[in-house]
């Protein structure tokens, strides 16, 4: 039996492990932290349950396909509920509510900008076509050649790779609130809407067409499901087992070193941060220089607050976006002139609004996120400064006083992303999906210098986000099994 070792236990690593085990490999996972999940771990404190990382369940079809590949369904592992409303967006002078179907969303658009529902339906129709092409064809290719992008469908849409999301949205909608609403989903891809090809408007279909869902118990239920599936397939998982070296002999991987002990394998897959993974190799075996990584465009980092409140909060939904300040200026302070934002947008998640299991009775679980540039100075003083900014704005916009109801608070920022995930510059979402960082232009799934060494996750193909990470694991497992057959 051929043996594979997988470094890390996030979505892409667990996905790769399951597919390799199904293909007949003996598989072992080595995870540096004391629980599985990578960036999708869970914090449980004083009866409050927090998803430390991802909190949006989009593209339910991708999860369905993953479990179906093993003769399972999501319902075998967790309960899934569609949120209605999906989320609220707080502007300075209004609140926009996104419902759970196109009818109610169109009504809300008409309220804001009369006559906008027609262009919206046209835009989402195009987004659905792009979604079908992207999910069923483009993202299922391993990024080995530019020709992978050349299909009958993509050739007919080649102009959409050279126009941006911003251009396509702004030619259809004039109201800035609607513009911000339609530009927001591509932030999941880690880049400014003005730098993201318009083909990626398929994220708008993921939003308005497929809806926003919640697994009861939180996003970590998916990780627990994948861990259970992996173990059912025979995968062995080692936690608290950081990898210090990837072992190579005569240009071929032979295993890894963890906790001072060598573990041999025929194939090694790293789902850890790609840059960090290459530092585990002797320098001559690294594909990419420090200069290469420094020039890349990264998705943002985040300042996160996990807060337990001793009462139920008012005027909120499960997901809430606070866009009451300048969207474009904040984006510039992330991508163009990296600095702590002068007046940040932020996101607030209250899973206990729809899922009572996430907080003690009569209490609220709150997760606040401020997107920031990677690599910024991170100090306790800066965290507190921005905590006060966020809390003051939240109180003002939701018309309630909450600071005196806080019974638990914990923060997470750049230094933690580096320390806990070996994340390059403390980025939260990997490598941005700009035109020059798409498909074959991303770091390779397969090492060009070391035989049988592979990579998976947000810095390689197909890109950032939970569903792409599931796909990335499948792609790398397919590459390995094809190599073995050769």
KOLTIRO-429845 format. One record per residue (C-alpha): x, y, z; residue in one letter. Coordinates in pm, whole numbers, plus 50000, padded with zeros to 5 digits. Example, Ala and Ser with C-alpha at 12.3 -4.5 7.8 and 13.67 -1.06 7.14 Angstrom:
% KOLTIRO-429845
512304955050780A 513674989450714S 
This chain:
% KOLTIRO-429845
500005000050000X 501365034149899X 501685058350190X 500915095550187X 501565120750462X 499455152450475X 500695183150660X 497915203050826X 494255194850887X 492255223250735X 489535218850474X 491945212150186X 494095187650386X 491095168050513X 489655167450162X 492915154650010X 493235128650285X 489755114850224X 490235112149847X 493655095849885X 492335070850139X 489435062649909X 491975056349629X 493715030349845X 496515050450005X 497615046850364X 497235082650490X 498525100750799X 497845137050892X 500245157751103X 498695189051260X 500675214351465X 497725225551680X 495925204551940X 492695201951737X 492005196251368X 490565222951140X 493415246251052X 491965281151026X 488485266851080X 488925257351444X 486445263551724X 486575282652052X 484285271252335X 484325292952646X 481865297152934X 479095280952731X 479725302852423X 480735285952095X 482665305151830X 483875295551484X 487385309951496X 487665312751119X 485115308450836X 481545317150934X 479705318450596X 478275286550445X 477965294350074X 477895271349769X 476075242349938X 476375222249617X 480145219549664X 479715203850009X 477025180749870X 479355169149592X 482215163049835X 480225140250063X 478475123549766X 481885112649635X 482035089949940X 478445077949927X 477425102150202X 475285133350242X 475745164050460X 472665152350654X 474645121650762X 476815144850969X 475105178251038X 471825197251014X 471785225250758X 469385254850770X 468885282350512X 468975316850670X 466185341650611X 467195368850594X 470605358850469X 472175390350610X 471725427350679X 473865456050555X 473965486950775X 474585519550591X 474805553850751X 471185562550673X 469505529250589X 469545491650641X 469415468350340X 468065433350407X 469025404550177X 466305377950181X 466475341250096X 465145343349738X 465395365649431X 461825378549472X 462455394849809X 465925406649703X 464445423449394X 461835440649611X 464595454249833X 466595466649533X 463465483849397X 462985501049733X 466495515249714X 466635522549338X 463355520349140X 463815501048816X 466875481948943X 465255447448965X 465445442148587X 469205448348564X 469635427548879X 467895397148729X 469995400848413X 473205403848615X 472405373448833X 471405353748522X 474855360048375X 476405351948714X 474585318348717X 475975309648373X 479465318348494X 478935298248810X 478055267148610X 481155271448393X 483465279448685X 482305252248923X 481695224348672X 484685230748446X 487305257248523X 487955251348895X 488125213648847X 491335217348647X 494685215648828X 496305247348692X 499085229748504X 498615248048173X 497085280048032X 495125257947792X 492975246148083X 491185279648066X 490455275947695X 487005260747651X 484145269247419X 482395286647707X 485385306947831X 486385317847480X 482915332947439X 483475351547767X 487115361647725X 486195398347765X 484995390348118X 488565382448220X 489685417548122X 486765437248264X 486335440348638X 483475433548877X 483335470848955X 482945480248590X 480145455248535X 478255464848851X 478585502448810X 477355503048452X 474075487248571X 473495503748910X 473895539849019X 472965538049387X 476135533649593X 474375510949844X 473475486149570X 476965488849422X 478525480149759X 476065451449807X 477005435749472X 480735442049510X 480895426949859X 480825389349766X 484105390649572X 485855400749894X 485645363249968X 488105359449679X 490545382349856X 490845411449615X 489375445749541X 486315444949312X 488205468849084X 490975442649043X 488785411649016X 487795398948668X 484075402648602X 483865365148532X 484015361148909X 480535376048940X 479585339448986X 480025348149356X 476905369649324X 474955339049214X 476405319949509X 475025347949727X 471615356549578X 470935324449386X 472085297049625X 471645315649951X 473345316550290X 473175285750513X 474125275850867X 475195241650995X 473675237451341X 476485239751594X 478595261551364X 481025257551075X 483205234851286X 480555207951239X 481845204550882X 485395199151009X 484105173051256X 482215156350971X 485295155050749X 487425142251037X 484875114451099X 484805105750730X 488605105250711X 488835082051010X 486105059650864X 488355056950557X 491355047250773X 493205080450795X 495395084251106X 495465119251255X 498265132551477X 497535165451656X 500085186451849X 502585173551591X 504295202351410X 506385193151107X 509905207251121X 511305193650794X 510215177650467X 512705150050393X 514155146750042X 516675122049900X 518025124349544X 515305149049446X 512465127049573X 510405132049888X 510835104350145X 508785117650438X 508685143950711X 510205150851051X 507885158151342X 508815161651710X 512345149651633X 511205117451464X 511295108851093X 508105095350933X 508585079750590X 506135081950301X 505915077849924X 504045110849881X 503795142450090X 501015168350059X 501265201150246X 498025219350322X 499925243150548X 500755278250431X 502615273650099X 505425297950179X 505965281550518X 505835246850360X 508725255350132X 510805267350429X 510575231350554X 512715221450253X 516435226250202X 516865258250001X 517845240749677X 514465223249668X 512325254649703X 510445265549390X 509785301649487X 512125328249624X 511375352849903X 511175379549633X 508455359549456X 506295357949768X 506905394549856X 505555405949516X 502305386549536X 498945402049619X 497515386849934X 494005385450063X 493485406150378X 494325397250730X 491725403250999X 491295417251344X 488765394551516X 486905397251843X 485045368052001X 482575381752256X 480055366552494X 477125389052592X 474985382452899X 471755391852719X 470115389152377X 470955418052145X 468435438751946X 468145448951580X 470595422851447X 470555391651229X 472845361351212X 475135379350961X 475565417150961X 477755439750746X 478525475150855X 479125495950544X 478415529850697X 481855543050603X 483805546350278X 484095511750116X 486705522849861X 488915540750110X 489045510350335X 489945488650032X 492765512749943X 494095510250299X 494235472350260X 495645468949908X 497115501549777X 498565518850082X 498665492450358X 497865507750694X 495435504250981X 492105516950844X 491095552450929X 487385544050944X 486935506550901X 484065486650763X 483375455950972X 481335424050994X 479425410251292X 478205374551325X 475685363151588X 475055326051528X 472995323651848X 470295344451677X 469325313551476X 471085285751669X 470425284452044X 473195258752089X 475845285452027X 475285304752353X 473935299852708X 470225306252746X 469385343352729X 472905352152604X 474445360652267X 477575348552092X 479235376351890X 482045374651636X 483355407851498X 485785410551205X 487695440551070X 489555433250743X 493065447850746X 496195446350533X 498515416850601X 501855424050764X 500715453250980X 502035460151329X 499855441851580X 499825453651941X 497385450452234X 496935488252224X 495895488051857X 493475459351918X 491795478652201X 491665510451996X 489775492851717X 487605473651960X 486335507152092X 485785520151738X 483765489351639X 481725488251960X 480855525351945X 479705522751583X 477795490651649X 475955506251944X 475085537151743X 473785518351438X 471815491951630X 470505516751892X 471585498152203X 474285498652472X 476205465952488X 479635472452640X 478345466352992X 476825432952886X 480175417552782X 481195388453005X 483845373352779X 486165387752512X 489075373552314X 490905388252014X 492835373451720X 494975392651473X 498105392851254X 500465378951518X 498085350151590X 497715341151220X 501515339051201X 501975320051527X 499105295451496X 498975289851117X 502455300150996X 500555324150771X 502675345650539X 502465381550673X 499525370150882X 497125368850586X 493745353650668X 492525340950329X 495565332150120X 496465345949779X 494055370349615X 492265359649294X 493435387349063X 493835381848687X 497605376448728X 497005351649010X 494365329548848X 494545292348763X 497985283048617X 499405316448740X 499055305649104X 501735285449289X 501655249749163X 499865220349322X 502875198949229X 506495206949313X 508685212449009X 511835204149208X 510905174949432X 509275143449300X 506075132749482X 505755165249680X 502445183549647X 500635213749789X 496995222249851X 494995250750002X 494275287649966X 497625298349817X 497385273849528X 494625262549286X 491775271649271X 491925298949538X 490705312549872X 487495302250046X 486055270550198X 484465255049884X 487645261249676X 489655244749953X 487515213249929X 488125213549553X 491855219549600X 492105187849808X 490365167849537X 492575182249264X 495815173549441X 494605138449526X 493695132949161X 497165144749054X 498825120349290X 496735090449185X 497375098348818X 501115100048884X 501005066349056X 499145050948761X 501825064048525X 
